[in-house]
Amino acid sequence: MRSVIVRKGEPIDRALKRLKTKLDTEGILEEMRRRRAFESPMDEKRRKARSASKRNKVKWRFTNKEEIPAAAVTPGEE
């Protein structure tokens, strides 16, 4: 179970916000919303395909950065 320690003099709403942020980053809130209702096998496949697509886009963006060699830059471009 996740928990947040309320610091001395800290407002409760700030502690709740920290808890909500922690749960959101770990994916607990999303999983809880998903488990509230029945999800058909086809809906599950669609959801997983969408999340895989998003993951692959982010992964591709950071792994496929082509560096331009300094010799390829023409003197007129600088």
Short mmCIF file of the C-alpha atoms (twelve columns), coordinates in Angstrom:
data_MODEL
# 
_entry.id   MODEL 
# 
loop_
_atom_site.group_PDB 
_atom_site.id 
_atom_site.type_symbol 
_atom_site.label_atom_id 
_atom_site.label_alt_id 
_atom_site.label_comp_id 
_atom_site.label_asym_id 
_atom_site.label_seq_id 
_atom_site.Cartn_x 
_atom_site.Cartn_y 
_atom_site.Cartn_z 
_atom_site.pdbx_PDB_model_num 
ATOM 1  C CA . MET A 1  0.000   0.000  0.000   1 
ATOM 2  C CA . ARG A 2  1.282   3.429  -0.923  1 
ATOM 3  C CA . SER A 3  1.523   6.133  1.710   1 
ATOM 4  C CA . VAL A 4  2.616   9.705  2.208   1 
ATOM 5  C CA . ILE A 5  3.836   11.054 5.513   1 
ATOM 6  C CA . VAL A 6  2.192   14.363 6.401   1 
ATOM 7  C CA . ARG A 7  4.907   16.745 7.551   1 
ATOM 8  C CA . LYS A 8  4.490   18.995 10.547  1 
ATOM 9  C CA . GLY A 9  2.549   22.114 9.575   1 
ATOM 10 C CA . GLU A 10 1.796   20.822 6.061   1 
ATOM 11 C CA . PRO A 11 -1.742  21.350 4.757   1 
ATOM 12 C CA . ILE A 12 -3.716  18.168 4.132   1 
ATOM 13 C CA . ASP A 13 -4.545  19.140 0.552   1 
ATOM 14 C CA . ARG A 14 -0.839  19.380 -0.289  1 
ATOM 15 C CA . ALA A 15 -0.229  15.907 1.158   1 
ATOM 16 C CA . LEU A 16 -3.178  14.569 -0.860  1 
ATOM 17 C CA . LYS A 17 -1.698  16.124 -3.997  1 
ATOM 18 C CA . ARG A 18 1.631   14.385 -3.309  1 
ATOM 19 C CA . LEU A 19 -0.198  11.084 -2.824  1 
ATOM 20 C CA . LYS A 20 -2.184  11.527 -6.034  1 
ATOM 21 C CA . THR A 21 0.997   12.378 -7.967  1 
ATOM 22 C CA . LYS A 22 2.746   9.299  -6.571  1 
ATOM 23 C CA . LEU A 23 -0.195  7.044  -7.496  1 
ATOM 24 C CA . ASP A 24 -0.400  8.582  -10.956 1 
ATOM 25 C CA . THR A 25 3.278   8.059  -11.735 1 
ATOM 26 C CA . GLU A 26 3.062   4.423  -10.651 1 
ATOM 27 C CA . GLY A 27 -0.038  3.871  -12.802 1 
ATOM 28 C CA . ILE A 28 -2.233  2.766  -9.912  1 
ATOM 29 C CA . LEU A 29 -5.055  5.232  -10.639 1 
ATOM 30 C CA . GLU A 30 -5.200  4.219  -14.297 1 
ATOM 31 C CA . GLU A 31 -5.318  0.535  -13.383 1 
ATOM 32 C CA . MET A 32 -8.034  1.164  -10.817 1 
ATOM 33 C CA . ARG A 33 -10.187 2.996  -13.381 1 
ATOM 34 C CA . ARG A 34 -9.629  0.203  -15.877 1 
ATOM 35 C CA . ARG A 35 -10.669 -2.526 -13.426 1 
ATOM 36 C CA . ARG A 36 -13.935 -0.821 -12.448 1 
ATOM 37 C CA . ALA A 37 -15.810 -2.304 -15.404 1 
ATOM 38 C CA . PHE A 38 -15.465 -5.400 -17.535 1 
ATOM 39 C CA . GLU A 39 -13.124 -5.032 -20.493 1 
ATOM 40 C CA . SER A 40 -13.700 -7.350 -23.450 1 
ATOM 41 C CA . PRO A 41 -10.695 -9.116 -24.968 1 
ATOM 42 C CA . MET A 42 -10.952 -6.932 -28.090 1 
ATOM 43 C CA . ASP A 43 -10.970 -3.742 -25.996 1 
ATOM 44 C CA . GLU A 44 -7.937  -5.012 -24.087 1 
ATOM 45 C CA . LYS A 45 -6.055  -5.620 -27.358 1 
ATOM 46 C CA . ARG A 46 -6.949  -2.117 -28.587 1 
ATOM 47 C CA . ARG A 47 -5.798  -0.525 -25.323 1 
ATOM 48 C CA . LYS A 48 -2.524  -2.429 -25.330 1 
ATOM 49 C CA . ALA A 49 -1.901  -1.579 -29.000 1 
ATOM 50 C CA . ARG A 50 -2.486  2.125  -28.311 1 
ATOM 51 C CA . SER A 51 -0.133  2.173  -25.334 1 
ATOM 52 C CA . ALA A 52 2.521   0.215  -27.281 1 
ATOM 53 C CA . SER A 53 2.234   2.718  -30.112 1 
ATOM 54 C CA . LYS A 54 2.788   5.622  -27.713 1 
ATOM 55 C CA . ARG A 55 5.767   3.856  -26.098 1 
ATOM 56 C CA . ASN A 56 7.332   3.137  -29.478 1 
ATOM 57 C CA . LYS A 57 6.929   6.759  -30.621 1 
ATOM 58 C CA . VAL A 58 8.756   8.028  -27.557 1 
ATOM 59 C CA . LYS A 59 11.427  5.341  -27.835 1 
ATOM 60 C CA . TRP A 60 11.940  6.080  -31.538 1 
ATOM 61 C CA . ARG A 61 12.228  9.813  -30.910 1 
ATOM 62 C CA . PHE A 62 15.098  9.360  -28.464 1 
ATOM 63 C CA . THR A 63 16.965  6.518  -30.177 1 
ATOM 64 C CA . ASN A 64 16.938  7.642  -33.827 1 
ATOM 65 C CA . LYS A 65 18.636  10.996 -33.547 1 
ATOM 66 C CA . GLU A 66 21.001  11.203 -36.471 1 
ATOM 67 C CA . GLU A 67 23.969  13.355 -35.762 1 
ATOM 68 C CA . ILE A 68 25.175  15.473 -38.642 1 
ATOM 69 C CA . PRO A 69 28.949  15.254 -39.076 1 
ATOM 70 C CA . ALA A 70 30.768  18.584 -39.011 1 
ATOM 71 C CA . ALA A 71 32.193  17.957 -42.500 1 
ATOM 72 C CA . ALA A 72 28.675  17.686 -43.972 1 
ATOM 73 C CA . VAL A 73 27.868  21.293 -43.040 1 
ATOM 74 C CA . THR A 74 28.753  23.669 -45.852 1 
ATOM 75 C CA . PRO A 75 30.437  26.980 -44.990 1 
ATOM 76 C CA . GLY A 76 27.480  28.979 -46.354 1 
ATOM 77 C CA . GLU A 77 25.047  27.383 -43.864 1 
ATOM 78 C CA . GLU A 78 26.727  28.670 -40.707 1 
# 
